[in-house]
Amino acid sequence: MLSLLVQGLATGRRVLRQVEALGADLVREGTGPAGLRGPVSDTTLDRLLSQLKPEGLDKVLRQLVRTALERGVLRQDRMAAGVVSIDGKAGESTRGQAPCEPCHTLRDEQGQEYWYPFALRAALTSSGACPVLDQMMLEGKQGEATAFPKLLKRVVEKYGEHFKYVTGDAGLTSAANARAVREAGKHYVFAVKENFQRLHDVMWVALGTAPVQVRPDPKSEREVLKGAGPGASRFRQERGVLPAGARERSASGRATG
């Protein structure tokens, strides 16, 4: 039944009744999961899910990912050195009271309460399969930056030998998080927006003397900085080619370390 649930989610069945219909089709065609002898009702699937506990799931996930990496089933085909991207992700909103904590709860204009799960998630983006390595449930987006070091530590302990770089958006950019990455023996690529003020200016000054070249990217209408070594990354710019002195101010960029 768990295999059926996974197949249902992987094929876009977000309602248990749809998973029930999928199971009936698979059984009828003889292509259902091993051990599934007949259709499974949505009520039975709901009861199964309510009895599942998160304890132990992390261990199973770690074993699956590590085994796939070691056997070459999961390949780092995008960047051999390994890249882990950490970002906040929200699930679909649902009306009613949140069934667990932490969850983000809001009210609409009519006062109807609804909730959605929010997690800080680490994924191996150097692989085309982009498997999720770990996640930490949060009450909302405002807790991302402070949760980053904790999640990073867990990911390094479990998969540290499989990646060298860590990326994050502007919401995670801070001296503390940069320090956490460097202390873990990794390199970071963090986004830097113009409202970072001093850091934004310092970044472009440093960029002016960095061993990089700037060329237009016609496909995305952004600038691509190609470095002569590890850590080269894509930077975004909205006002033409950056001059040699890096004095032009840009709407956004990336800080690396």
N, C-alpha and C positions, 0 to 999 in steps of 0.2 A: 504493500500500500504506500509506503514511503517513496518507492521508485515511481509509482504512478503520480504522486503529488509533485515530485521533482519534474517529471515529464510534462505535467500540466502547466507548471509555472514557467518552464523553459519554452513552452509553445504559446504563451500568452493567455492561458486560462486563469483568470484572476478570481473567478467565482467557483466555489466547490461544486456547484451543480454542473458547471462546464467540465470540471475534472471527472465527475461521475459519467458524463456522456462520452468523454474521451476514453475512459476505461472500458465502457461497453463496446465502443468501436474496436478497440485494440483486442479485446477478448474474442469478439466475433471474427476478426481477421486473423487471429492466432499469432499476433505480434505483441501481446501484452507482456509486462514484466514477469520474470520467473516466479512461479508460485501463485500468481493471480489466476484463480480458476473461474471467476465469475465477476460480474459487475459489482462495484462498491458504491453504496449510496453516499450522498453528500453528508448525511447525518453521521454515518460511520466515520467518514474522513474528518469531520468536525470533532468528533469524540477523540479520535486518534491525536489530532493536533493539540487538543486541550490537555492531553496526558503527557505530551513531550516536554522534557526539561532541557534547558540550554546547556547544563553541565555535561561535559563529554563531547559536545559538538565541535568545540575548538580543537580538541585532540584529533578527532577524525579528519577535520579539514586540514590540519597541519600534516598529517600522515599522507593524505591524498595528494596534496600539492608537492610535498617533498619527494614522494615516490615518482610522481609524474616528471619532475625536474631531473631527478637522477637517471631515469630511464629514457630521457629524451622525448617523452611524449609531449611534455610542455616545454617548448623551445623559446629562448629569449631572442626571437627573430628581429625585433625592432632595435635593440641595443644590447650587445653581448655583455657589457659590463654590468647590466642590471639596473633598473630604475623602479623605485617605489613611489607612487603618487598618493598623497594623503589629502583627502577632501571631505567636506561635509555633504551628506546625502539625505534627502528627505523622502519618506515613503508616501503613498497615496493617503489623502485625508479621508476620514470616516466619521460620520455623525455618531454622537453618543459619547459616553464617558470612556476615557482611556482604560483599557483592561490591565495595563501594567505601567510601571515606572522604570526609567523616565520616559515620558512622552510629551510632546508639545501640544498644549491644549489652547484653543481659541474659541471665540464666539462670533457668529456672523451678525449681520445687521438686524435680524429678527431675534437675536438672543439665543439661537440654537448652538449648542456646544458641539464642537467637532475636534478631532485630534489626528495627529499623524506622528509616526515614529521618525526620529532624526538620529543619525549616527555619523561619527567621524570614521571614515573608512580608508583602509590602506589596500591598494591594488598594485600588482606587479605589471606596470604598464609597458615594460620593456618586452613583454610577450604579447603577441597578437591576440592570444586568448584572454589576456587581462584578468587573471583570477584574483578574487578578493582574498587577501591574506589574513586580515583581522579587522575588527571594527569595535567601536566603543559607543554605546548608546548615550545620548545626551538629551537634555531638556530642550535645547534649541541651539541655533547657530551661534549665539553669543558665547557658548562654552567651548568653541573649537580650539582657540589659541591656547588656552590653559590645559586642555586635554591632550594636545599634540605630543608633549614630551613623554607622557605615559604610554600612549599608543606606539610611538616610535620605539621606546624601550622594549616593548613586547615583541614588535616585529623584528627588531635587531636580534633579540634572543632566539627567536624561532627560525628566522630566515637570513640572518646577517651575512652568511657567505655567498648568498645568491644575488646581492645587489650592492652597488657602490654609490648611487645617487638617490636623492630624495627631493621631490618637487612638492610645491604647495602654492595655493593662490594667495592673494594679498591679505586675506583674513587671517592667515597663519604666520605672516611675516612679522618677526620680532627678534630682538637681539637674543632673548632667552631661547627661542626655538632654533635659531641659527647655531647658538652655542651647543645646544643639545645634539644637533646633527654632527657637528665637528667632534664633540667629545665621544660620540659613538663611532668615530672613525670613518664617517661618510661625508659626501659633498652635497650641498644644497643648491637648489634653483628655486628661488622664491620670487613671486611677483611683487613689483613696487609701483604704486600709483603716485600720481602727482601730488596728492594730498598728504603724502609722507614727508613733504617739505624738505628738511635738511638731508634725509637719507636719499631722496630722489636726486637732489643736486649732486651729492657726493658720488652717487652711483654713476652719473653721466660723466663726471670729471675722471673717475677711474677708468671708465669705458674708453675715454679718449686716448689713453695710453696703453690700453690692453692690446694683446696680439690678435686682433680680430679684423675682419673685413666686413663691410656693409654693402649689400647689393639688394636691389629691388626684388621682391617676390611677386611676379605678375599674377599668380594664381590667387593669392590671398590679399594682395595689395598691402602687404606689410613688409617689414624689413627683416632679413635673416642675417644674423651675425654668425659667421663661420670662424670658429677658433682653431688655432693650430695646436690642438691638444685636447685632453679630456676636459669635460665640463662645458664644451661649446653648446650653446642653446639658442632658442628662437626668442627674439625680442620683438615687441610690437612698437610701431611708431606711426603717428598720424600726420606728421608734417614733413614729408620728404626725407631725403637722405641725410643722415647725421654727418655734420662737418667734422674735419679732423680733430678740432679742439673740443668736440662734444659740448658746445655751448648752447645748442638748440635745445629747448625744453620739449619733452615728449609727454604724451598723455599717459603712457604706461611703459613699463619695462620689466626686467628681471634682475634680481640680485643673486649672484652666485658666490659660492664659497666652498 
